[in-house]
């Protein structure tokens, strides 16, 4: 659950940093957020009882954390691979990256 919250915050930060029109800074902030979220997801794998463990709305047991970690890694790779295309339109770089992160949240949930 902590990793989902961190991913949401990462998407929001990526969108707001995009207002500066600095694609490299947006890329760095989103990748740092994805790395921190991957670390949180790994902690959820190794220690299933954690942040909001009593909340029954999201089931983070079984294979879900492994799928989430795989999704985070592939999302980071897609953002890195598509960075040159994102840089062409500096206005929407943060939007593209944030949409990828928000789509990842939907896939994990």
C-alpha positions, 0 to 999 in steps of 0.5 A: 500500500505504501508503494501505491501511495508513493507512486501517486505522489511521484505522478503528482510531483512529475506533473508539477515539476513539468511546469518548469519546462525542464525535461531532465529534471522531470525525468530525474524526479519521476525515476527517483520516485519509481526507485523509491516505490520499487524499494517500498514494494520490495519491503512489502514483499519481504515484510507483508505487514506494513503501512495500512495493513488493516485496510481491506480495500486493496489486497497486496498479498500473493503475487500482487507485489511481484507484479507491482515490482515488475510493472515499476521496473518496466515503467522506468525502462519505458520512460528512459527509452522514450525520453528522447521523444518526450523531449521534443515537446517540452510542454507535455513531458511531465504529462506523459510521464505522469500518465504512465505512472498513473496507468501503472497504479491502475494496473497494480490495483 
